[in-house]
Amino acid sequence: MTFEKTYEVKKDNRIIIKLPERFKSKKQVKVIIEDVDDSRQEKIKLLRKASKDPLFLSDINEINSDFADSDYELL
């Protein structure tokens, strides 16, 4: 089971991690600390925003329909 989330480092150089409910019965977990590139985080935020954007979703659906027939040609 994997859980990934980015946390802010507090002024006292600490983080507090609240685990999801599905970890309640676990006795051990592995924590890996990795510094986060801010530009990467911004890109992830934009991707999440795009995944809900109606115009973006419309474009994706149009592309899928354009290639729907060609997908069957390979069979």
VENZILIN-V590389 format. One line per field, one symbol per residue. ss: DSSP state (2 for helix, 1 for strand, 0 for the rest). phi: phi as a letter, one per 40 degrees, with the letter a starting at -180 (. if undefined). burial: # if it has 9 or more other C-alpha atoms within 8 Angstrom, else .. A space follows every 50 residues. Layout:
# VENZILIN-V590389
ss: ???
phi: ???
burial: ???
This chain:
# VENZILIN-V590389
ss: 00000000000000000000222000000000000002222222222222 0002222222222222222222200
phi: .bbbacbcccdcgbbbbcccdccdcccabbbbcbcbcdcccccccccccc cbcdcccccccccdcccdccccccc
burial: ........................................#......... .....##..................
